[in-house]
Amino acid sequence: MSDKFSIAIKAIDNVPNATLISLGGDFDNGAQNDLKEAEKQMEESSDGHRFIFDLIKLRFLNSYAIGQFVGWHNILNKKNGKILIVGASKNVTEIFTILGITNLFELYPDLTSALEAAKR
């Protein structure tokens, strides 16, 4: 049984130039329409913007989702922006490692650590 994909986007009050994107459920091809606002914000973001992805409630991701993360990295990399990932499960971390893409993202065990890094 699949869990409906969810996304919540919000600016982080005490961290300038940063946005928190919380993902939940199953991140697969069915999430395409839900991602439009996040993609728009990345495309319109200022130089050096950081997007913190909270994956604590993410249950599943497939190749479509991985492609999205790589595409977002490419968008932000042109603007000196970064993707910080919080709460990735062991399986997600292993997938990123096997694919050799862990160097594209900064991985943090919790939101507090990622927020501290985003302030730098």
VEXMARNU-103990 format. One record per residue: residue in three letters; x, y, z of N, C-alpha, C, CB in turn; residue number from 1. Coordinates in steps of 0.2 Angstrom, whole numbers. Last residue first. Glycine has a CB too. Example, Ala and Ser with C-alpha at 12.3 -4.5 7.8 and 13.67 -1.06 7.14 Angstrom:
% VEXMARNU-103990
PT aa nxx nyy nzz caxx cayy cazz cxx cyy czz cbxx cbyy cbzz i
PT ser 64 -11 35 68 -5 36 64 0 39 70 -3 29 2
PT ala 66 -28 39 62 -22 39 66 -16 39 57 -22 45 1
//
This chain:
% VEXMARNU-103990
PT aa nxx nyy nzz caxx cayy cazz cxx cyy czz cbxx cbyy cbzz i
PT arg 129 147 40 136 148 38 137 151 31 141 142 39 120
PT lys 116 143 42 118 150 44 125 152 42 118 150 52 119
PT ala 116 130 38 113 134 34 115 141 35 106 133 33 118
PT ala 121 124 50 126 124 44 123 129 39 126 117 41 117
PT glu 110 125 58 117 128 60 121 129 54 121 124 66 116
PT leu 101 117 52 100 125 52 106 128 54 95 126 58 115
PT ala 107 105 53 106 108 46 105 115 47 100 104 42 114
PT ser 106 103 67 112 103 64 112 106 57 115 96 63 113
PT thr 92 103 68 96 108 72 103 108 68 97 106 79 112
PT leu 87 92 61 86 99 59 90 104 62 79 100 60 111
PT asp 99 78 60 93 82 63 93 89 60 94 82 70 110
PT pro 110 73 52 106 69 56 99 72 59 109 66 62 109
PT tyr 113 78 35 113 80 43 108 75 46 111 87 44 108
PT leu 122 80 20 117 76 24 118 77 32 119 69 23 107
PT glu 122 90 6 125 89 13 120 86 17 126 97 16 106
PT phe 125 83 -10 120 86 -5 124 86 2 114 81 -4 105
PT leu 134 78 -19 129 83 -22 125 87 -16 124 81 -27 104
PT asn 140 67 -13 144 73 -14 139 79 -16 150 72 -18 103
PT thr 131 57 -16 131 60 -9 135 66 -9 134 55 -4 102
PT ile 131 50 -27 128 57 -27 128 60 -21 121 57 -30 101
PT gly 133 36 -30 139 41 -30 136 48 -30 143 40 -36 100
PT leu 124 26 -29 124 30 -35 129 35 -36 117 34 -36 99
PT ile 127 22 -16 128 17 -22 128 21 -28 122 12 -22 98
PT thr 123 34 -9 130 31 -9 131 27 -15 132 28 -2 97
PT phe 109 34 -11 113 40 -13 121 38 -14 113 46 -8 96
PT ile 106 22 -5 105 23 -12 109 29 -15 97 24 -13 95
PT glu 110 25 8 113 19 5 112 20 -3 111 12 7 94
PT thr 101 35 12 108 36 12 112 31 8 110 36 19 93
PT val 89 27 11 90 33 6 97 34 6 86 39 9 92
PT asn 91 17 21 90 15 14 91 21 9 83 13 13 91
PT lys 92 26 32 98 22 31 97 20 23 98 15 35 90
PT ser 83 41 29 84 34 32 90 31 29 78 30 29 89
PT ala 87 58 33 87 53 27 88 46 31 93 53 22 88
PT gly 87 69 41 83 63 42 82 58 37 77 66 44 87
PT val 90 82 29 89 80 36 85 74 36 86 86 40 86
PT ile 101 89 17 96 84 18 96 82 26 97 78 14 85
PT leu 103 104 8 104 100 14 99 95 15 105 106 20 84
PT ile 108 110 -7 103 106 -4 106 103 2 100 101 -9 83
PT lys 113 127 -11 114 120 -9 108 117 -7 119 121 -3 82
PT gly 119 139 -23 115 137 -18 116 130 -16 108 137 -21 81
PT asn 126 145 -34 130 144 -27 125 142 -22 133 150 -26 80
PT lys 119 144 -45 117 150 -41 121 150 -34 110 151 -40 79
PT lys 121 132 -50 122 137 -54 122 144 -51 117 137 -60 78
PT asn 116 124 -40 123 124 -41 125 130 -45 126 118 -44 77
PT leu 102 124 -42 105 128 -37 112 129 -37 103 124 -30 76
PT ile 101 115 -53 98 122 -53 101 126 -48 90 122 -52 75
PT asn 107 104 -48 110 107 -54 107 114 -55 108 103 -61 74
PT his 99 100 -38 106 102 -37 108 106 -42 110 95 -35 73
PT trp 87 97 -45 87 103 -41 94 105 -39 83 101 -34 72
PT gly 92 85 -52 90 91 -56 90 97 -51 83 90 -59 71
PT val 94 77 -41 100 79 -45 98 85 -49 102 73 -49 70
PT phe 80 76 -36 86 79 -32 92 81 -36 88 74 -26 69
PT gln 74 70 -47 72 77 -45 78 80 -41 66 76 -41 68
PT gly 81 57 -47 82 62 -53 80 69 -51 78 60 -59 67
PT ile 75 52 -36 82 54 -36 84 58 -42 86 47 -37 66
PT ala 62 51 -40 63 56 -35 71 57 -35 61 53 -28 65
PT tyr 63 42 -50 60 48 -52 63 53 -47 53 48 -53 64
PT ser 67 31 -43 72 34 -48 70 41 -50 73 30 -54 63
PT asn 59 33 -27 61 29 -33 66 33 -37 55 27 -37 62
PT leu 56 32 -10 58 36 -16 60 31 -21 63 41 -14 61
PT phe 47 32 5 49 28 -1 51 33 -6 44 23 -4 60
PT arg 43 39 16 43 32 17 47 29 11 36 30 17 59
PT leu 48 54 25 48 51 19 48 43 19 53 53 14 58
PT lys 49 60 37 42 57 36 42 53 29 37 61 37 57
PT ile 62 65 36 60 61 42 54 57 40 59 65 48 56
PT leu 67 74 27 65 68 24 63 63 30 70 64 20 55
PT asp 68 90 23 67 86 29 64 79 26 62 90 34 54
PT phe 79 100 15 74 95 14 74 90 20 76 90 8 53
PT ile 83 116 13 84 110 18 78 106 17 84 113 25 52
PT phe 92 126 2 85 122 3 86 116 8 82 120 -4 51
PT arg 99 141 2 99 135 4 92 132 5 103 134 11 50
PT his 106 153 -10 100 150 -6 101 143 -4 94 151 -10 49
PT gly 116 159 -18 118 156 -11 112 153 -7 121 161 -8 48
PT asp 105 170 -26 112 167 -26 113 165 -19 117 172 -28 47
PT ser 87 167 -24 93 171 -25 100 167 -24 93 177 -19 46
PT ser 76 157 -34 79 159 -28 85 163 -29 82 152 -25 45
PT glu 68 153 -44 68 160 -43 72 162 -37 61 162 -42 44
PT glu 70 139 -44 72 143 -50 72 150 -49 67 141 -56 43
PT met 65 136 -31 72 135 -33 74 139 -39 73 128 -34 42
PT gln 51 140 -33 55 143 -28 63 142 -29 54 141 -21 41
PT lys 48 130 -43 47 137 -44 52 141 -40 40 140 -44 40
PT glu 49 118 -36 54 120 -41 54 127 -43 51 115 -47 39
PT ala 39 120 -26 46 119 -24 51 121 -30 47 112 -21 38
PT glu 28 120 -35 30 126 -31 37 126 -28 25 127 -25 37
PT lys 28 107 -41 29 113 -45 31 119 -41 22 115 -48 36
PT leu 26 95 -34 33 98 -34 33 105 -37 37 94 -36 35
PT asp 14 90 -37 15 93 -30 21 97 -29 14 88 -25 34
PT asn 15 84 -49 11 90 -48 12 94 -42 4 89 -49 33
PT gln 23 73 -45 25 78 -50 22 84 -49 24 75 -57 32
PT ala 21 62 -38 22 68 -34 23 74 -39 28 67 -30 31
PT gly 20 50 -46 14 53 -44 15 60 -40 10 49 -39 30
PT asn 33 45 -46 31 49 -52 24 53 -50 30 45 -58 29
PT asp 37 47 -28 38 44 -35 35 48 -40 34 37 -34 28
PT phe 38 46 -12 40 51 -17 42 47 -24 47 55 -15 27
PT asp 26 43 0 30 40 -6 32 45 -11 26 34 -9 26
PT gly 28 52 15 25 47 11 29 44 5 19 50 7 25
PT gly 35 69 14 32 63 17 29 58 12 27 65 23 24
PT leu 46 83 16 43 78 12 40 72 16 48 76 6 23
PT ser 48 100 18 47 94 22 43 89 17 43 95 28 22
PT ile 59 112 16 54 108 12 54 101 16 57 107 5 21
PT leu 64 128 21 63 121 23 58 118 19 61 121 31 20
PT thr 76 139 15 69 137 14 69 130 17 66 138 7 19
PT ala 86 154 17 85 147 18 77 145 18 88 144 24 18
PT asn 89 167 19 91 164 13 91 157 13 98 166 11 17
PT pro 92 167 37 91 171 30 93 167 24 94 178 30 16
PT val 85 160 49 90 158 45 89 162 38 91 151 44 15
PT asn 73 162 57 80 164 60 86 162 55 80 161 66 14
PT asp 63 158 48 63 164 51 70 166 53 58 165 56 13
PT ile 62 150 33 65 149 40 66 156 43 71 144 40 12
PT ala 48 147 23 54 150 24 56 149 32 53 158 23 11
PT lys 42 131 18 41 137 22 48 140 23 38 135 29 10
PT ile 31 118 12 37 123 11 36 129 15 37 125 3 9
PT ala 28 101 12 26 107 15 33 112 14 25 106 23 8
PT ile 20 87 4 26 92 4 23 98 7 28 94 -3 7
PT ser 17 70 2 15 76 5 21 81 5 13 75 12 6
PT phe 10 55 -6 15 60 -5 13 67 -2 18 62 -12 5
PT lys 2 42 2 1 48 -2 7 53 0 -6 52 0 4
PT asp 9 26 2 7 32 7 7 38 2 12 33 12 3
PT ser 3 11 -4 7 17 -5 4 22 0 7 19 -12 2
PT met 4 -6 0 0 0 0 4 6 0 -5 0 6 1
//
